[in-house]
Amino acid sequence: MKLKEDSLFLPIAITYFSLLILGVFYFSFLQNFITIPACPIYSYLGFPCPACGMTRATYALVNGDFFSSIGYNPTILYFAFVTPIYLFIQFLHHFFHMKFAIPFRYIFYVGLGIMLIFWIFNIIKT
């Protein structure tokens, strides 16, 4: 059975906005009380994972330090700007039956490609 792309909209939107709300809540109120542990992949294996620097990048972006955010992990720009645009277009398509829609696989593969390129660059850098 083939999964329709329209059926992915709601789970992706709920996950994205839940993580967004949790992130803003953490960086606004809980940062001084709860610390996020270091990356286990980097700690045990000695090389960075594809998401290494994402927490620091998110923190820098929330605090308005755009260039530091890019320096920590440029993938944050994709998740912070492209994903909401995709979700908005899908919202219009899903609820107002607009003809224009972007297939999720394109968004997914572009994001995966950006993350892999940064990961390779990050491994070479360390």
PyRosetta script that sets phi, psi and omega in degrees:
from pyrosetta import init, pose_from_sequence

init()
pose = pose_from_sequence("MKLKEDSLFLPIAITYFSLLILGVFYFSFLQNFITIPACPIYSYLGFPCPACGMTRATYALVNGDFFSSIGYNPTILYFAFVTPIYLFIQFLHHFFHMKFAIPFRYIFYVGLGIMLIFWIFNIIKT")
pose.set_psi(1, 126.7)
pose.set_omega(1, -178.9)
pose.set_phi(2, -85.8)
pose.set_psi(2, 133.5)
pose.set_omega(2, -179.0)
pose.set_phi(3, -80.6)
pose.set_psi(3, 125.2)
pose.set_omega(3, 177.3)
pose.set_phi(4, -73.3)
pose.set_psi(4, 141.5)
pose.set_omega(4, -178.0)
pose.set_phi(5, -68.0)
pose.set_psi(5, -26.8)
pose.set_omega(5, 177.0)
pose.set_phi(6, -64.1)
pose.set_psi(6, -29.1)
pose.set_omega(6, -179.0)
pose.set_phi(7, -74.0)
pose.set_psi(7, -12.8)
pose.set_omega(7, 178.1)
pose.set_phi(8, -85.2)
pose.set_psi(8, -17.3)
pose.set_omega(8, -173.6)
pose.set_phi(9, -59.1)
pose.set_psi(9, -52.6)
pose.set_omega(9, -175.4)
pose.set_phi(10, -63.6)
pose.set_psi(10, -47.3)
pose.set_omega(10, 178.3)
pose.set_phi(11, -62.7)
pose.set_psi(11, -38.6)
pose.set_omega(11, 179.3)
pose.set_phi(12, -66.5)
pose.set_psi(12, -44.6)
pose.set_omega(12, -179.5)
pose.set_phi(13, -63.6)
pose.set_psi(13, -44.4)
pose.set_omega(13, 179.8)
pose.set_phi(14, -63.9)
pose.set_psi(14, -43.7)
pose.set_omega(14, 179.1)
pose.set_phi(15, -63.4)
pose.set_psi(15, -47.1)
pose.set_omega(15, -177.4)
pose.set_phi(16, -61.7)
pose.set_psi(16, -49.3)
pose.set_omega(16, -176.8)
pose.set_phi(17, -73.0)
pose.set_psi(17, -28.2)
pose.set_omega(17, 173.6)
pose.set_phi(18, -65.1)
pose.set_psi(18, -45.1)
pose.set_omega(18, 177.7)
pose.set_phi(19, -65.0)
pose.set_psi(19, -37.1)
pose.set_omega(19, 177.8)
pose.set_phi(20, -63.3)
pose.set_psi(20, -46.0)
pose.set_omega(20, 179.5)
pose.set_phi(21, -65.5)
pose.set_psi(21, -43.4)
pose.set_omega(21, 177.5)
pose.set_phi(22, -61.9)
pose.set_psi(22, -41.2)
pose.set_omega(22, 179.2)
pose.set_phi(23, -64.0)
pose.set_psi(23, -46.6)
pose.set_omega(23, 178.2)
pose.set_phi(24, -63.6)
pose.set_psi(24, -41.6)
pose.set_omega(24, 177.8)
pose.set_phi(25, -62.2)
pose.set_psi(25, -44.2)
pose.set_omega(25, 179.5)
pose.set_phi(26, -62.6)
pose.set_psi(26, -50.9)
pose.set_omega(26, -176.5)
pose.set_phi(27, -69.6)
pose.set_psi(27, -21.4)
pose.set_omega(27, 179.4)
pose.set_phi(28, -87.7)
pose.set_psi(28, -38.8)
pose.set_omega(28, -171.0)
pose.set_phi(29, -122.3)
pose.set_psi(29, -36.2)
pose.set_omega(29, -169.2)
pose.set_phi(30, -101.1)
pose.set_psi(30, -5.1)
pose.set_omega(30, -173.4)
pose.set_phi(31, -58.6)
pose.set_psi(31, -36.6)
pose.set_omega(31, -178.4)
pose.set_phi(32, -78.9)
pose.set_psi(32, -14.2)
pose.set_omega(32, -175.9)
pose.set_phi(33, -106.8)
pose.set_psi(33, -32.8)
pose.set_omega(33, -177.7)
pose.set_phi(34, -121.8)
pose.set_psi(34, 126.1)
pose.set_omega(34, 177.7)
pose.set_phi(35, -103.5)
pose.set_psi(35, 145.3)
pose.set_omega(35, 177.2)
pose.set_phi(36, -87.8)
pose.set_psi(36, 129.7)
pose.set_omega(36, -178.7)
pose.set_phi(37, -66.6)
pose.set_psi(37, 158.8)
pose.set_omega(37, 178.8)
pose.set_phi(38, -64.7)
pose.set_psi(38, 160.2)
pose.set_omega(38, -179.6)
pose.set_phi(39, -61.8)
pose.set_psi(39, 120.7)
pose.set_omega(39, -178.6)
pose.set_phi(40, -66.5)
pose.set_psi(40, -32.2)
pose.set_omega(40, 178.8)
pose.set_phi(41, -65.1)
pose.set_psi(41, -45.2)
pose.set_omega(41, 179.3)
pose.set_phi(42, -68.1)
pose.set_psi(42, -37.7)
pose.set_omega(42, -179.0)
pose.set_phi(43, -65.6)
pose.set_psi(43, -42.1)
pose.set_omega(43, -174.8)
pose.set_phi(44, -92.8)
pose.set_psi(44, -36.3)
pose.set_omega(44, -174.8)
pose.set_phi(45, -99.7)
pose.set_psi(45, -21.2)
pose.set_omega(45, 176.4)
pose.set_phi(46, 87.4)
pose.set_psi(46, 3.6)
pose.set_omega(46, 173.5)
pose.set_phi(47, -130.9)
pose.set_psi(47, 152.1)
pose.set_omega(47, -173.6)
pose.set_phi(48, -73.0)
pose.set_psi(48, 150.7)
pose.set_omega(48, 174.8)
pose.set_phi(49, -85.9)
pose.set_psi(49, 169.7)
pose.set_omega(49, -179.6)
pose.set_phi(50, -61.2)
pose.set_psi(50, -25.4)
pose.set_omega(50, -177.9)
pose.set_phi(51, -98.5)
pose.set_psi(51, 5.8)
pose.set_omega(51, 179.7)
pose.set_phi(52, -58.8)
pose.set_psi(52, 131.2)
pose.set_omega(52, -179.5)
pose.set_phi(53, 92.7)
pose.set_psi(53, -5.3)
pose.set_omega(53, -176.8)
pose.set_phi(54, -67.2)
pose.set_psi(54, -38.0)
pose.set_omega(54, 178.6)
pose.set_phi(55, -66.1)
pose.set_psi(55, -45.7)
pose.set_omega(55, 177.6)
pose.set_phi(56, -63.9)
pose.set_psi(56, -38.1)
pose.set_omega(56, 178.8)
pose.set_phi(57, -65.2)
pose.set_psi(57, -40.6)
pose.set_omega(57, 178.0)
pose.set_phi(58, -64.9)
pose.set_psi(58, -44.2)
pose.set_omega(58, 178.7)
pose.set_phi(59, -60.5)
pose.set_psi(59, -45.0)
pose.set_omega(59, 179.5)
pose.set_phi(60, -63.8)
pose.set_psi(60, -40.1)
pose.set_omega(60, -179.8)
pose.set_phi(61, -67.5)
pose.set_psi(61, -40.7)
pose.set_omega(61, 178.2)
pose.set_phi(62, -63.4)
pose.set_psi(62, -34.8)
pose.set_omega(62, 179.3)
pose.set_phi(63, -86.7)
pose.set_psi(63, 5.2)
pose.set_omega(63, 174.9)
pose.set_phi(64, 85.4)
pose.set_psi(64, 7.8)
pose.set_omega(64, 179.4)
pose.set_phi(65, -93.0)
pose.set_psi(65, 80.7)
pose.set_omega(65, -172.9)
pose.set_phi(66, -61.9)
pose.set_psi(66, -46.0)
pose.set_omega(66, -175.2)
pose.set_phi(67, -71.5)
pose.set_psi(67, -35.7)
pose.set_omega(67, 174.4)
pose.set_phi(68, -65.7)
pose.set_psi(68, -36.5)
pose.set_omega(68, 178.3)
pose.set_phi(69, -59.7)
pose.set_psi(69, -44.7)
pose.set_omega(69, 178.1)
pose.set_phi(70, -64.5)
pose.set_psi(70, -37.8)
pose.set_omega(70, 179.6)
pose.set_phi(71, -65.3)
pose.set_psi(71, -36.0)
pose.set_omega(71, 179.7)
pose.set_phi(72, -71.7)
pose.set_psi(72, -48.7)
pose.set_omega(72, 178.6)
pose.set_phi(73, -164.0)
pose.set_psi(73, 106.2)
pose.set_omega(73, -176.8)
pose.set_phi(74, -65.6)
pose.set_psi(74, -14.2)
pose.set_omega(74, 178.6)
pose.set_phi(75, -63.7)
pose.set_psi(75, -22.0)
pose.set_omega(75, -179.6)
pose.set_phi(76, -59.4)
pose.set_psi(76, -34.1)
pose.set_omega(76, 179.1)
pose.set_phi(77, -62.5)
pose.set_psi(77, -39.1)
pose.set_omega(77, 179.3)
pose.set_phi(78, -64.9)
pose.set_psi(78, -47.5)
pose.set_omega(78, -178.2)
pose.set_phi(79, -71.8)
pose.set_psi(79, -29.9)
pose.set_omega(79, -177.1)
pose.set_phi(80, -82.9)
pose.set_psi(80, -27.5)
pose.set_omega(80, -174.5)
pose.set_phi(81, -117.1)
pose.set_psi(81, -42.9)
pose.set_omega(81, -177.1)
pose.set_phi(82, -74.0)
pose.set_psi(82, -41.7)
pose.set_omega(82, -178.4)
pose.set_phi(83, -61.4)
pose.set_psi(83, -45.8)
pose.set_omega(83, 176.9)
pose.set_phi(84, -62.8)
pose.set_psi(84, -35.9)
pose.set_omega(84, 177.7)
pose.set_phi(85, -65.0)
pose.set_psi(85, -44.0)
pose.set_omega(85, 176.8)
pose.set_phi(86, -59.7)
pose.set_psi(86, -45.9)
pose.set_omega(86, -178.9)
pose.set_phi(87, -64.3)
pose.set_psi(87, -36.1)
pose.set_omega(87, 177.9)
pose.set_phi(88, -65.9)
pose.set_psi(88, -44.1)
pose.set_omega(88, 178.5)
pose.set_phi(89, -63.7)
pose.set_psi(89, -41.8)
pose.set_omega(89, 178.4)
pose.set_phi(90, -66.3)
pose.set_psi(90, -35.3)
pose.set_omega(90, 176.3)
pose.set_phi(91, -60.5)
pose.set_psi(91, -46.6)
pose.set_omega(91, 178.8)
pose.set_phi(92, -62.7)
pose.set_psi(92, -40.5)
pose.set_omega(92, -180.0)
pose.set_phi(93, -68.2)
pose.set_psi(93, -42.4)
pose.set_omega(93, -174.2)
pose.set_phi(94, -72.0)
pose.set_psi(94, -44.7)
pose.set_omega(94, -173.5)
pose.set_phi(95, -96.9)
pose.set_psi(95, -27.1)
pose.set_omega(95, -178.9)
pose.set_phi(96, -111.8)
pose.set_psi(96, 4.4)
pose.set_omega(96, 175.5)
pose.set_phi(97, 55.2)
pose.set_psi(97, 40.0)
pose.set_omega(97, 175.4)
pose.set_phi(98, -73.2)
pose.set_psi(98, 149.1)
pose.set_omega(98, -173.8)
pose.set_phi(99, -73.8)
pose.set_psi(99, -25.7)
pose.set_omega(99, -175.1)
pose.set_phi(100, -85.4)
pose.set_psi(100, 126.0)
pose.set_omega(100, 176.6)
pose.set_phi(101, -149.6)
pose.set_psi(101, 147.0)
pose.set_omega(101, 178.3)
pose.set_phi(102, -103.6)
pose.set_psi(102, 124.4)
pose.set_omega(102, 178.0)
pose.set_phi(103, -62.6)
pose.set_psi(103, 138.0)
pose.set_omega(103, -177.7)
pose.set_phi(104, -59.9)
pose.set_psi(104, -34.0)
pose.set_omega(104, -177.2)
pose.set_phi(105, -61.2)
pose.set_psi(105, -33.2)
pose.set_omega(105, 177.8)
pose.set_phi(106, -67.1)
pose.set_psi(106, -45.9)
pose.set_omega(106, 178.8)
pose.set_phi(107, -62.5)
pose.set_psi(107, -43.4)
pose.set_omega(107, -178.8)
pose.set_phi(108, -63.4)
pose.set_psi(108, -48.6)
pose.set_omega(108, -176.5)
pose.set_phi(109, -69.1)
pose.set_psi(109, -35.7)
pose.set_omega(109, 176.2)
pose.set_phi(110, -65.9)
pose.set_psi(110, -45.2)
pose.set_omega(110, 177.6)
pose.set_phi(111, -62.4)
pose.set_psi(111, -41.8)
pose.set_omega(111, 177.6)
pose.set_phi(112, -63.6)
pose.set_psi(112, -41.2)
pose.set_omega(112, 178.0)
pose.set_phi(113, -62.9)
pose.set_psi(113, -44.8)
pose.set_omega(113, 177.8)
pose.set_phi(114, -61.5)
pose.set_psi(114, -42.9)
pose.set_omega(114, -179.6)
pose.set_phi(115, -65.4)
pose.set_psi(115, -40.5)
pose.set_omega(115, 179.3)
pose.set_phi(116, -67.3)
pose.set_psi(116, -40.9)
pose.set_omega(116, 177.6)
pose.set_phi(117, -62.2)
pose.set_psi(117, -45.1)
pose.set_omega(117, 178.1)
pose.set_phi(118, -64.7)
pose.set_psi(118, -38.6)
pose.set_omega(118, -179.8)
pose.set_phi(119, -62.5)
pose.set_psi(119, -46.0)
pose.set_omega(119, 177.8)
pose.set_phi(120, -61.5)
pose.set_psi(120, -44.4)
pose.set_omega(120, 178.0)
pose.set_phi(121, -60.9)
pose.set_psi(121, -41.4)
pose.set_omega(121, -178.9)
pose.set_phi(122, -67.2)
pose.set_psi(122, -38.2)
pose.set_omega(122, 177.3)
pose.set_phi(123, -65.9)
pose.set_psi(123, -43.4)
pose.set_omega(123, 179.3)
pose.set_phi(124, -64.2)
pose.set_psi(124, -38.0)
pose.set_omega(124, -178.8)
pose.set_phi(125, -64.5)
pose.set_psi(125, -36.0)
pose.set_omega(125, -176.9)
pose.set_phi(126, -89.7)
pose.dump_pdb("model.pdb")
